[in-house]
Amino acid sequence: MNVGQKIVCINNTPKDNRPETIEALGKLKVGETYTIREILSNDGSAIALDEIISPYSERLGREMGYKSDRFVPLDSHQWADEMMNKISEEIEDEFLVRVTKKY
């Protein structure tokens, strides 16, 4: 991942119950596109986004940021395939509900 790259959120589920984690992840929306503002860790595992300022961490001495594994590149074929499958399933489910209700 690189600064300026467009990415899509695929996971906003907290891994712990710390209030700052819940607050930060509550700002992320699965399926939304974001832009990498800064790489916060040497190994690239933490990133900051243009669209969201995450809470400041006294422990880290910086903005918390987000784990990069919560995102995929916007041009990722895998992400596009998953989204298309999800949309197809939702349409199929809606169609089945409507057909069932009519008869």
Long-range contacts (C-beta under 8 A, 24 or more apart in sequence): 1-36, 1-39, 1-44, 1-47, 1-68, 1-71, 1-73, 2-36, 2-39, 3-36, 3-37, 3-38, 3-39, 4-35, 4-36, 5-35, 5-36, 5-73, 5-74, 6-33, 6-34, 6-35, 6-73, 6-74, 6-75, 7-33, 7-34, 7-35, 7-36, 7-71, 7-72, 7-73, 7-74, 8-32, 8-33, 8-34, 8-71, 8-72, 8-73, 8-74, 8-76, 8-79, 9-34, 9-70, 9-71, 10-70, 10-71, 10-72, 10-79, 11-69, 11-70, 12-70, 20-55, 20-57, 20-64, 21-64, 23-55, 24-54, 24-55, 24-64, 24-66, 25-66, 27-52, 27-54, 28-52, 28-66, 28-70, 31-83, 33-74, 34-71, 38-65, 40-65, 41-65, 44-68, 45-69, 47-71
